[in-house]
Amino acid sequence: MFTIYVYVLDTLADWELGHVTSELHSGRFFKKDAGRVSLKTVSLTKEPIHTMGGLTIMPDCLVEDIAVSETSVLLLPGADTWNDSKHRAILEKAGEFLSLGATVCAICGATAALAGFGLLDNRPHTSNGPGFLEMVSPGYKGQNFYIDKPSVADNNLITASSTGALLWAKQIIERLGVFETNTLEAWYDYFSTGKPEHFFALMQTI
């Protein structure tokens, strides 16, 4: 069983998580033999957090409750509050994930946090465009590994720009192996184009 830990923090960018959390939680397009997925929100305290969209989230567990294994996944959404030093605890946990082969998925502002913590210095990654990480993360040294694409998957590290949420979701789902290949392709084609033929192709795969 995969355990998906979604780090929640104030000003969380709601839209960046929508595709991936809804598909992993609902399992509506999972292949028949897919393993179970448990999705948990995690934060520094059990106090409610407030998203950029004005929603309130009550965390399920604390950072210290996270169990790291190869079937653990850490989702780090964008937010305007990543520069607060209190988030060091989850960045340390992200480093532990990467070292042990567990999957870390970061998008938008979360990539800047990883960059500032040195976790992107030696691995292929992306963010909100060339020059962004240098501007917001003074300690960043990963320029030679930067790839200017909406989302980049490097084994157990998946990073995305603020506009790469759909491709990021696809790469995460692919990493977990919970969709059939043709289902995932049809799903991505439909949500990226809106063309009805891809919707019908998707329906035919399940």
Solvent accessible surface area in square Angstrom, and as a share of the most:
residue,aa,sasa,rsa
1,M,116,0.52
2,F,45,0.19
3,T,22,0.13
4,I,0,0.00
5,Y,9,0.04
6,V,4,0.03
7,Y,1,0.00
8,V,1,0.01
9,L,5,0.03
10,D,62,0.32
11,T,41,0.24
12,L,5,0.02
13,A,3,0.02
14,D,38,0.20
15,W,141,0.49
16,E,2,0.01
17,L,13,0.07
18,G,35,0.34
19,H,62,0.28
20,V,1,0.00
21,T,27,0.16
22,S,56,0.36
23,E,2,0.01
24,L,2,0.01
25,H,143,0.64
26,S,65,0.42
27,G,23,0.22
28,R,131,0.48
29,F,13,0.05
30,F,43,0.18
31,K,58,0.25
32,K,212,0.90
33,D,119,0.62
34,A,26,0.20
35,G,39,0.37
36,R,180,0.66
37,V,29,0.17
38,S,27,0.17
39,L,47,0.24
40,K,79,0.33
41,T,23,0.13
42,V,0,0.00
43,S,9,0.06
44,L,47,0.24
45,T,71,0.41
46,K,104,0.44
47,E,117,0.53
48,P,52,0.33
49,I,12,0.06
50,H,96,0.43
51,T,10,0.06
52,M,87,0.39
53,G,57,0.54
54,G,59,0.57
55,L,113,0.56
56,T,80,0.46
57,I,45,0.23
58,M,118,0.53
59,P,9,0.06
60,D,82,0.43
61,C,14,0.08
62,L,41,0.20
63,V,8,0.05
64,E,125,0.56
65,D,78,0.40
66,I,12,0.06
67,A,66,0.51
68,V,32,0.18
69,S,52,0.34
70,E,131,0.59
71,T,61,0.36
72,S,3,0.02
73,V,1,0.01
74,L,0,0.00
75,L,0,0.00
76,L,0,0.00
77,P,0,0.00
78,G,0,0.00
79,A,13,0.10
80,D,108,0.56
81,T,39,0.23
82,W,19,0.07
83,N,144,0.74
84,D,63,0.33
85,S,99,0.64
86,K,115,0.49
87,H,5,0.02
88,R,140,0.51
89,A,40,0.31
90,I,0,0.00
91,L,17,0.08
92,E,86,0.39
93,K,33,0.14
94,A,0,0.00
95,G,15,0.15
96,E,72,0.32
97,F,0,0.00
98,L,24,0.12
99,S,97,0.62
100,L,100,0.50
101,G,30,0.29
102,A,0,0.00
103,T,5,0.03
104,V,0,0.00
105,C,0,0.00
106,A,0,0.00
107,I,0,0.00
108,C,24,0.14
109,G,11,0.11
110,A,0,0.00
111,T,0,0.00
112,A,16,0.12
113,A,13,0.10
114,L,0,0.00
115,A,0,0.00
116,G,47,0.45
117,F,59,0.24
118,G,31,0.30
119,L,36,0.18
120,L,0,0.00
121,D,27,0.14
122,N,115,0.59
123,R,52,0.19
124,P,44,0.28
125,H,0,0.00
126,T,0,0.00
127,S,2,0.01
128,N,48,0.25
129,G,20,0.20
130,P,100,0.63
131,G,42,0.41
132,F,42,0.18
133,L,1,0.01
134,E,75,0.34
135,M,142,0.63
136,V,66,0.38
137,S,6,0.04
138,P,131,0.82
139,G,39,0.38
140,Y,11,0.04
141,K,147,0.62
142,G,0,0.00
143,Q,83,0.37
144,N,146,0.75
145,F,76,0.32
146,Y,43,0.16
147,I,62,0.32
148,D,99,0.51
149,K,121,0.51
150,P,69,0.43
151,S,3,0.02
152,V,11,0.06
153,A,54,0.42
154,D,29,0.15
155,N,113,0.58
156,N,13,0.07
157,L,0,0.00
158,I,1,0.01
159,T,0,0.00
160,A,0,0.00
161,S,12,0.08
162,S,40,0.26
163,T,123,0.72
164,G,2,0.02
165,A,14,0.11
166,L,31,0.15
167,L,40,0.20
168,W,0,0.00
169,A,0,0.00
170,K,29,0.12
171,Q,32,0.14
172,I,0,0.00
173,I,0,0.00
174,E,104,0.47
175,R,100,0.37
176,L,14,0.07
177,G,33,0.32
178,V,2,0.01
179,F,12,0.05
180,E,83,0.37
181,T,107,0.62
182,N,90,0.46
183,T,2,0.01
184,L,8,0.04
185,E,70,0.31
186,A,9,0.07
187,W,0,0.00
188,Y,51,0.19
189,D,47,0.25
190,Y,58,0.22
191,F,75,0.31
192,S,56,0.36
193,T,73,0.42
194,G,49,0.47
195,K,103,0.44
196,P,85,0.54
197,E,98,0.44
198,H,46,0.21
199,F,74,0.31
200,F,120,0.50
201,A,40,0.31
202,L,3,0.01
203,M,71,0.32
204,Q,152,0.67
205,T,36,0.21
206,I,105,0.53
